[in-house]
Amino acid sequence: MLSTEGFLYRICIWIYHVTLLNFLFLITCIPIITIFPSLAAAFGVSRQWIKKNDPPIITTYFKLFKENFRQSMIVGIFIMIVGLLLYADFHIIVQIHTNIKIALYLFFCFMIVFYIAVILHIFPLMVNGFYSSKQLLVNALKFSLYKFHLTLLNMVCIYMIFFIAYKFPVIFVFFFSSICIFLTYWHINRKFVILEALQKN
């Protein structure tokens, strides 16, 4: 029998929780348009884990899904519009045949990194406080620049997990999304902790 206080038992429970969250996320993303509320819900559950809480995953997930549906859709549509503009810019750059093409490529890469950095912060901030959609975007912009090395480290971690999952596709089904979401909130929570410590001093 596994002891409920044992290390192996806690590992098994953790794997179960991560797998369940991953399945919930994938299932609720099937309509595609619900990807953004699904992200908010998954980040909300991850936030509870990092805060050392143990909420009922399914009910908590769908509660957060409903609570953040409207705002996540508004912000998500904005993200998609910006992404489409960047995609259009890329095609314009490809068709340019001048000496500044390399410089334009470098600038585009910088913009992509910055774009991803902002996206990584939007949904953790959404479930961490109450902001208007405008405030949320502005705060995501600020937080993406604050302690930027943590943001880059987060991106590297996601890339490494993606690389491993690419080699072992079963990881996509059981762990990929939930692990990436958890790690992203963990990195951003470190920024929250640092700022709280600074405010107390």
C-alpha positions in Angstrom: 0.0 0.0 0.0 1.2 3.5 -0.8 1.4 5.8 2.2 -0.6 9.1 1.7 2.4 10.9 3.2 5.0 9.1 1.0 7.0 10.7 -1.8 5.8 8.1 -4.4 2.1 8.8 -3.5 2.6 12.5 -3.9 4.3 12.0 -7.3 1.4 9.8 -8.5 -1.2 12.4 -7.4 0.8 15.2 -9.1 0.9 13.2 -12.4 -2.8 12.5 -12.1 -3.5 16.3 -11.6 -1.3 17.4 -14.4 -2.8 14.8 -16.8 -6.4 15.7 -15.8 -5.7 19.4 -16.4 -4.1 18.7 -19.7 -7.2 16.7 -20.8 -9.6 19.4 -19.6 -7.6 22.0 -21.6 -7.5 19.9 -24.8 -11.1 19.0 -24.6 -12.3 22.6 -24.1 -10.0 23.8 -26.9 -11.7 21.6 -29.4 -14.1 24.3 -30.6 -10.9 26.4 -31.3 -12.7 29.7 -30.4 -12.6 28.6 -26.7 -8.8 28.4 -26.6 -8.5 31.7 -24.7 -11.0 30.9 -21.9 -9.4 27.5 -21.7 -6.0 29.1 -21.1 -7.4 31.4 -18.4 -9.0 28.4 -16.7 -5.8 26.3 -16.8 -3.7 29.2 -15.5 -6.2 29.7 -12.7 -5.8 26.1 -11.6 -2.0 26.3 -11.8 -2.2 29.4 -9.7 -4.0 27.5 -7.0 -1.3 24.8 -7.1 1.5 27.3 -6.7 -0.4 28.9 -3.8 -0.3 25.5 -2.1 -4.0 25.0 -2.5 -5.6 21.8 -3.6 -8.9 22.7 -5.3 -11.3 20.3 -7.0 -9.8 20.5 -10.5 -12.8 19.9 -12.7 -15.2 22.3 -10.9 -12.5 24.9 -10.4 -11.5 24.7 -14.0 -15.0 25.3 -15.4 -15.8 28.0 -12.8 -12.7 29.9 -14.0 -13.6 29.1 -17.6 -17.0 30.9 -17.2 -15.6 33.8 -15.0 -12.9 34.7 -17.5 -14.8 33.9 -20.7 -15.7 37.4 -21.8 -12.4 39.1 -21.0 -10.3 36.3 -22.4 -12.2 36.4 -25.7 -11.7 40.1 -26.0 -8.0 39.9 -25.2 -7.6 36.8 -27.3 -9.1 38.5 -30.4 -6.7 41.4 -30.0 -3.8 38.9 -29.7 -4.9 37.2 -32.9 -5.2 40.5 -34.8 -1.7 41.5 -33.7 -0.4 38.0 -34.7 -2.0 38.3 -38.2 -0.3 41.7 -38.6 3.0 40.2 -37.7 2.4 37.3 -40.1 1.6 39.8 -42.9 4.8 41.8 -42.1 6.8 38.6 -42.4 5.5 38.0 -45.9 6.3 41.6 -46.8 9.8 41.2 -45.5 10.3 37.9 -47.5 9.4 39.7 -50.7 11.8 42.6 -50.1 15.1 42.4 -52.0 17.3 45.1 -50.5 20.3 45.5 -48.3 18.2 46.1 -45.3 16.5 42.7 -45.4 18.7 41.3 -42.7 18.0 44.2 -40.4 14.3 43.8 -41.1 14.5 40.1 -40.2 16.3 40.9 -37.0 13.7 43.5 -36.1 10.9 41.0 -36.9 12.5 38.3 -34.7 12.7 40.9 -31.8 9.0 41.7 -32.3 8.1 38.0 -32.2 10.0 37.5 -29.0 8.3 40.5 -27.5 4.9 39.4 -28.7 5.3 35.9 -27.2 6.6 37.5 -23.9 3.4 39.7 -23.6 1.2 36.7 -24.4 2.9 34.6 -21.7 1.9 37.3 -19.1 -1.7 38.1 -20.1 -3.5 35.0 -18.8 -1.5 34.7 -15.5 -2.3 38.4 -14.8 -6.0 37.8 -15.7 -6.4 35.1 -13.0 -4.2 36.9 -10.5 -6.3 40.2 -10.2 -9.1 42.2 -11.6 -8.2 44.4 -14.5 -10.0 46.0 -17.4 -8.9 44.6 -20.7 -6.8 47.7 -21.4 -5.1 47.5 -18.0 -4.5 43.9 -18.5 -2.6 44.5 -21.8 -0.6 47.4 -20.4 0.3 45.3 -17.3 1.3 42.3 -19.4 3.5 44.7 -21.4 5.2 46.0 -18.2 5.6 42.5 -16.7 7.1 41.0 -19.8 9.9 43.6 -19.6 10.3 43.4 -15.8 13.1 40.8 -14.9 13.3 40.0 -18.6 15.7 37.1 -17.9 12.9 35.2 -16.2 10.8 35.7 -19.3 13.5 34.4 -21.6 14.1 31.5 -19.2 10.4 30.7 -19.4 10.6 30.6 -23.2 13.6 28.3 -23.1 11.8 25.9 -20.8 8.8 25.8 -23.1 11.0 25.2 -26.1 12.8 22.3 -24.3 9.5 20.7 -23.3 8.2 21.1 -26.9 11.4 19.5 -28.2 11.0 16.5 -25.9 7.3 16.2 -26.7 8.2 16.3 -30.4 10.4 13.3 -29.9 7.8 11.6 -27.7 4.3 12.7 -29.0 2.5 11.0 -26.2 3.6 13.8 -24.0 1.4 16.2 -26.0 -1.6 14.3 -25.1 -0.9 13.8 -21.4 1.4 16.6 -20.2 2.6 19.2 -22.6 0.0 22.0 -22.2 -0.5 21.7 -18.4 3.2 21.5 -17.7 3.9 24.6 -19.9 1.1 26.5 -18.3 2.3 25.6 -14.8 5.9 26.5 -15.5 4.8 29.8 -17.1 2.8 30.8 -14.0 5.6 29.6 -11.8 8.1 32.0 -13.5 5.7 34.9 -13.5 4.8 34.2 -9.8 8.5 34.8 -9.0 8.1 38.3 -10.4 5.0 38.8 -8.2 7.0 37.6 -5.1 9.9 40.0 -5.9 7.5 43.0 -6.4 5.7 42.2 -3.1 9.0 42.0 -1.2 10.1 45.3 -2.7 6.8 47.0 -1.7 7.2 45.8 1.9 10.7 47.3 2.2 
